[in-house]
Amino acid sequence: LGASPGDVFAEFSPEPLASASIAQVHTAVLRDGTEVVVKVQRRGIRARLATDLRILAAAADLLERASATGRMANPAAVVEDFENTLAHELNFVLEAEAMERFATNLAAYGSNNMVRVPKVHWRYTTPRVLTMERIHGHSIDDTATLQTTGFDLAQLLKTGVRAWMEAALEHGFFHGDVHAGNLMIDTDGRVVFLDFGIVGELDPKTKAIIRTGLPALLVDGDFVTVAKSIYDLGAVLEPVDLDKASDDIAQIVEPILAKPLSEISYGQVLVDIVRIGTRYNVRLPRELVLVAKQLLYFERYAKLMAPDWNILDDPDLIGFLFAGIRTEGATA
């Protein structure tokens, strides 16, 4: 910022509020009394990461040539995505723009008034320093504390999941790392999305395929359509027998469809899907992997906050999916 913290801010805590691999955050107060959080990038991190990326790229190439499972997991694309993500994470101006884009998209829908993103203070933001509004609250997995607030924790989780799903399937731009450190509940009972260093984008074709595949999976039990959607999303390396593939998917999915979210292990489902994909020589796209990663996080929060929640019984979520299909169909 061109000066020492003491010259820029009225107050600046030398002790970090939190610390991670490429940056740490400090609390501060602006000259006008506004409380902020300042994210500061570590010195020399770019050179260290460049070396790591070269090692990872070589390992990915070896893994991809070594086995069918390796090819299906697409490790080269994983490393490429990691490299692109790091390039984004190392430029805090891009992260700040992502914060505002996500917030603007959600503000277009009146149902998202219980979701928020910290405001960016652009005067104090550069590629290596990000200054944002300080929000007081509790991590989403701090259920012991949250239970003392009197908030409806199940409803809060539903609000966060629906906002994230809307971001992905309606706007095509979503938060790509909703671990507990990046998702909190503020003192007013609103869901707060933090840290937009990792984001994902879905193009219109991918959104349309997912919009078709999810209702076919969750509501209709149409596993042929589900199989077709999966293979439309991935790179099919050889001809596929959709009927046989749909039977394989049905064997995995049918036993869990009636379960509440807290009893569904997306981790095991993903392992099984990878196994099927390997059998049919399909390579999953990296954006789909990023979406699946977020489902793993939401699975964990459901166990803590909404153990009886069943997606199939949630009219808002299912209605949102079908509303999107109708809208796209009308537009087409």
N, C-alpha and C positions, 0 to 999 in steps of 0.2 A: 504493500500500500504506500510505499515511499517514505515511511516514517516509523518510529518505534510505536508499540502498542499504547504506551502512555501518552504519546502525542496525538494519536488518532481517536482513542476512546476515553471516555470519562473514567471508566473502570475496566480492567482486564485481568481476569484470574489467571495467574501463571500455572496453576494446576489444571490439567485437562479434565473436562467433564466425562469424556470418553476417548478411547484410543483404538485405532484399527491399523491395518497393514500399510496403507498409503497416506493416512492423515490422522489428525486428532482434532478434537473440538474443545473450545474454551468458552466459558460464559464471559460476557462483557456488557457494558452499558454505553450507549451512545451519548453524545454531548447533550442531547435533548431529553435524556432520561429513559430512553427506550431500551428495554432488555433485549439482548441478542445473543445468538450463538455463532461463534466464528470457527469455521472449519479450515485448518491450515495443513497444507501438503508437506510431507516430509522431504527434506533435502536429499538430492541424489537418487530419488526413487526411480526416475525414468531409466537411468543407465542400468540399475540393478534388475529392473523388470525386463529390459531388452535381452539381457543374458538369459534370464529364466525362460523367456518365450522361445529362444532358439533351442534350448534343451527340450522343452515340451513339444515343439514341432517335430524334432527328430524322434522322440518317443512315440508320438501319434502315428507317424509314418510307419514305424516298425510294428505297432499294434495293428494297424489297418491291414498290413500285408500278412500278419501272422494267423488270423482266424476270421471265420465268418461272423462271429459275434463282434469282433473288432470292427469289421466293415459296417455292420448294421448300426453300431453305436456312433459311427462317423467321427472318430476322434480328431481327424484333421479339421473338420468343421467346428468341433468343440474348441480346439485351440484357436482357430480363426475367430470364433465368436469371443473367446476370452481376450484375444488381442484387440478386437474392435471395442469390447467393453472397457478394457483398460484405457484405450485412447480416449474414450468418452469420460471415464472416471478421472483421468488426469487433467481434464480441462473443466474447471469448476464453473466456467461460464456456460458450457453446454449443460451441465447439471442444473444450473439455475434456470436455464431456458426450459428444461424438461419439467421442472417443478411448476413453472407457470403454465406450460402447455397442459399438463395433467389437471391442474386446478381449473383452468378455463374450460376444458372439456366437461368436467363434472358439474361446473356451475351452469351449464346449458340445460341441466335437468333439475327441476325443482325438488326431486326426491332425495337429492344429495346434500341437503342443508346440514346434515349431521356428520359430514365428512369434510376434512380440511387439510390444507397443505401449508407449511410455514411460508410467510411472505419473504421475498428476497429484498435485501437492501443493496441495490446495485452500486451505490456510491462507494461501498466498501467491499466490492466483489471483483476479483480478477481470476485469471486461469488457475492461480494457486491459492487463492483465499476466497472463501464463500461465507458471506455474512447474511444471516437469516433471522427471522423472528424467533424469539424464545417462547416455547409453549410448555406449560407445566402440566404434568399428568403422570401416568403410570404405564409401564410396558404392558402389552396385551397379554403376556403370559404371567403377570403378577396377579394371579387370581385371588390370592389371600387378601391383598390390599384392595383390589377392585370390588370384592364382595362386601367390604365395609362401606362402600360409597352409596349403595342402594341402587346403582344402575342395573338395568336389565341386560346382563352380560350376553345372553343368547341373542337378544335383539341387536346388540352392538356388533356381534360377530356377523350376523346376517347382513347388517348394513355395510360392513366392510367388504364382505364377499361379493355382495351385489354391485357395489361401486367398482370393485376390481374387475368383475366380469363385464360390466358395462364398458369400462375403459378398454378392455381387450376386444370385445366382440362388436361394440358399437363404434367406438372412436378409433380402434386399431392401434392404440398407444397405451401401454400399461406398465405399471411398476413391476420390475423384474427381480425383486429381492425382498419379499415381505417377511423376512425373519423377525423375531420378536424385538430386536433392537431397532427395527425400522417401522414398527406399527405400535401405536400407543393410544390410550384413551385420555383425553384432556380433562381438566377439572369440571368442565361443563357437560361431560358425557358424550363428546364427539370423537369419532375415529380420526386419527391423524396418521397420514402417510409421510414418512421421513426418508431422507437419503435416496436421491434419484440418480445415483451413480450407475445403476444397472436398470435399463428400461428395454422394453421389447416393442416391436411393431409388427402388425399383421396386415398384409395387403388385402384388398377387397376379395380376391379369389379365396384366400385362406379363411377369411372371416365367413364367407358364404358356405364353405365346406364344413367348418365347425358348427355353424348355425344349423346345418342340416343333420350332421352326425350326432350332436348332443341330444336333441329331442328324440331321434331315432333310437338312441341308446337308453335314455332315461324314461321315456314315456311309451314309445311304441314297441320296444323290443324287436325292432327291425334290424337284425344283425347283418343282413346283406348290405343294407345302406351304410351301416357302421363300418363294415369291412371296406366298402368302396371309398368311404370318406377317408379312412386311414391310409389307404393306398394312393388316393388322390393327393393327400398331404405329403407323402413321402416320395422318394425316388425308387420306383419299382425296377429292379434290375433283371427281372425275368417275368414271363406271363404268370398270372395269378388265377387260381380257381376260387372265385368269390364265394361259391356255395360252401366249399370245404373250409375256407377261411372264416366264413360267418359261423359255421358250426364250432370252430375252435374258439372264437371270441365268445359265443354264447355259453360255452362250458365255463369260462372264467367269470363272465359278468352276471349271468342269471342268478346264481346263488346269493349275490350281494345286493341286488337292486332294491330289495325290501328293507335293507338295514338302514338305521340312522347313520348320519355322517360319521359319528364318533366310532362306529364299529367297522367302518370301511378302511382297510389299509391300502391306500393308494400306492404305497411303496411296493407291496406284494403284487398289486394289479399291474404296475408298471414293469416289474420283473417278468410277469407272465406275458405281457404284451411284447416285451423285447424278445422273449423266447419264441413267440409266434412269428414276429418279424424276421428273426434269424432263419426260421424254417422256410419262409417265403422270400428270403433275400431282399428285404425292404430296408431302406435307410431313412430314418426319421429326420425331418428338418429341424434345425437348431431352435427355431422359434417355438415349435411344438414342445421341445424338451424344456424350454424356459417356462412355458405355460404349465407343464406337468410339475415342475419344481415348486411352483406356487401352490398347487393343490396339495402337495405334501405338507407345506406349512399350515394351510387352512385345516387339514386333517388333524394336525396336532392341537390347534387352538380349539377345534370343535370338541375334542376329548375333554378339554379344560372348562370350556365356557358354555357349550350347548350340546351335552351328550345325547339328548333326545331329538335333535334336529334331523329331519329327513328331507332331503332336497325335493323329493317327489311330492311332498305335502306342502311345499312352500309356494303359494300362488304367485307371490311377487317374482320369484326367481324363474319359475317355469313360464309365467306370463310374459316376462321380459324376453325370454328366448323366442317364444312364438311370435311376440309382437315384432321382434327384429326380422323374422322370416317373412311376416306379412308385409312389413315395410319394404323389404328388399324386393319382394315379389311385385308389389305395386309399382315400385320404381322401375323395375325391369319392364 
